[in-house]
Amino acid sequence: MIRRFITSIILCTTLFLSAPSLALAFPFGGQTSLVLPCFNEAILTLIGPPNPGFYLWTTATQTYSNGPPTHGGQWLLGLTSIPYICLLRVMPIIVWPGIAISMMGSS
């Protein structure tokens, strides 16, 4: 009886820790230095400090204030979600990876 109980506790704990979380977003923000439109209806942005990297605005992004990023020098702040790709050119195929933006505001 105790063995079954311990086994069930270990099994439940393992399943609980291995299940994906509901909120896997992390915050980002900074000034854009590069804004490129993609063929797959996304916008690739290179954001500087404090959270540097390539981020992708998609059609599923919940956008506040001044709309999607349009030019370098804008400040963006929001939450990101999953890795995503930007199709920069069709022939030859040039794909650039980034992190999809789930919600953002811009200046």
Secondary structure, DSSP 8 states (H G I E B T S, - for coil): -HHHHHHHHHHHHHHHHHS--S---EEEEEEEEEEEE-TTS-EEEEEEEES-EEEEE-TT-EEEET-S--STT-EEEEEEEEEEEEEEETTTTEEEEEEEEEEEEE-
